[in-house]
């Protein structure tokens, strides 16, 4: 009895699709289109006659593709020429030539196609059969750079990123950074490092950041590589970090006293003082002692110790009122010394006599005389201060701004006057003077570049590119070039090079806000987007560049919507056609236009009835364009503007629109993720083939189909990667990524799966050629050698339940016909657990095997397949169990003889069981090895102390509904 032959085969489906696609033309160098444009309101008729039924109306400026003409139609004003047209929605009709103009459109010739790459020499094409061998291949990048600290003697610069701690020898900056402590191996799930410092004169450093779901301070001994104590903040991500991270604001949520013994850790309205306990400068600091908690009458934003360690400054504002306050306390007795009516980042002078605080202008407070000394005035139109650093001699202040002006500006502390600047089109997330004031180090928020200047000459001593956080990955059509955009930098790589060496790199236009760029399929052009500050408003720009960053055309001003003086582009998404001849452009009004990338001239237009295209993607063969819309819609178009179908995601929330779209190379399948589930459709029929939902209500962040449409890779919001087989909805492999993923894609040849997360690291997965089984078909995992005989078998074809012990089934089991096959239906209507046993099976059973399907809609229930080795009663078996949980699809082995103790598996392969799909289960004990196979894949294995053989049972929780077939006991 077959459960797998009930639907159209993949080969047949693809054959139908290819046949259908050949009916519609696509643009090539020799093709041209004739197109009419309405000059006034024009009726589209069923026949070339004004008396024929009207099928549509064209408004002024609307276009349609001409598919025929008739010069003998009804004459209107002496003109009998009518055009037969195809509308954007696929409908056809006739338009009188007197109300339209005719134009012939010839697309821009295609660039010379890039050669097809030879097969990947190191990695096989990823398939359903070999995906279980999928492993991390290599990874690129140094991680998101965010913090820096000079050693007390100035001989080294320490830089912190999500990848680890890096060190520069300041006497030999050209040697580059050395990774001295890798964070990725620590499993900290570090999303962003927000502060970093050196613990006094010890070999220990500390860093603070978002680690997992918590804000923590971690100590590390660089000399030994050992991790020390961990301090946790009482604050939360939302209240302390969200806006500051987005805008590059300085984060001073913790401070370490200069002697290296006392930490001040900010909470919402408290500051905890924690003493570090250690006896030697080389000792790994593993102990801490809570000293005191200081209650603060406002929300704390910043804390800082004075250089002499005798003062602690705390800054913030009162909730809802916005009153800025800074208080200064003595250390260690915590007496309040001063209150300042200003707030912001805190800077002490080197002699601890003055405190500098402020967001836009800086207040300089004299702590000796307890009075405000001077206000460092900066122009009000400079923007928001994001970073600042005071020179060691306290005579110069370096300030970084965001919004209207970028770069580093210098002020004379004695006179409060501007001295000059080191302008750059970037916002800096960190500034730090060398201890002797000879150098200034800065980190660009937008590009992730570490820059060091000579403060006397302004000479750039170092420009080292790290990552700027969320970045975008794009592959060219052949898979030979990978473009990674990080802020205003675009770097090109060979994706098959495990070293990640940059092939070329360029800077995008010097706009104030840089958007995402679009790589051409031939990797010879980039369409850049951004916004430029003009007067008191903004202008949104587009520009086509070559891969050296040189303009190929003038900038295009795309401002069409203006609200409150701020203009926003009407364009919502872009997609390059695979042959590079045109770009599809979606706008907020639901129009999709095909444009020449060089001239921006419109070639064709069609409409999604007001549904703005949130995302668009072409199939690799260029035949199909899919675009997300509103109301859970995904629109499927031919590249000539013919509407194929409108797909609807069956989500419960009518406002959940597609967050990511992916299409197979031939356009036959599309996957749409809405943040909760992934929906896989057949684009030709519009059939929903599969709804993929993660267990435990994990949010699906990105999803992508393999080129042949057989695999679906998905990442969850909390950083896990899953690879499924689309045909059988089977989970084949999973990986922890530990980061929310911004880009996820397969290489065009399907040999690599790659992703980049918020940590800025590009990760590659593949199936190494030496790891691939010798046959092209799936090879079941070998089972331990054993000799068994069939003790019981039932395919229910006779409809008789003789041989079954149903005394504990509560009349919940019956034989029914499903899709022409006889199966055992367990309704689960009983009020207690149901046990299905066997009356004629001896206690020498070693294997329980069956085809099983979970049916019904009760997602709260769980099911157990229980193989018993010792049984007191047929319905209350002890022994060993394989437990399958729904809806989480968790699978585990347990020892029921020992109070249902979970067994620690030696093999644990991720696997998902879908409700409504048949799965083959085999549970067996061979000597001291207990194994569970699902569809011949070994998913759990554990070593046990075998007891005497027992009677096998199926035990099902109440409320569960299942079908069973082909039950076998060996």
Order of alpha helices (4+ residues) and beta strands (2+ residues): alpha-beta-beta-beta-beta-beta-beta-beta-beta-beta-beta-beta-beta-beta-beta-beta-beta-beta-alpha-alpha-beta-beta-beta-beta-beta-beta-beta-beta-beta-beta-beta-beta-beta-beta-beta-beta-beta-beta-beta-beta-beta-beta-beta-beta-beta-beta-beta-beta-beta-beta-beta-beta-beta-beta-beta-beta-beta-beta-beta-beta-beta-beta-beta-beta-beta-beta-beta-beta-beta-beta-beta-beta-beta-beta-beta-beta-beta-beta-beta-beta-beta-beta-beta-beta-beta-beta-beta-beta
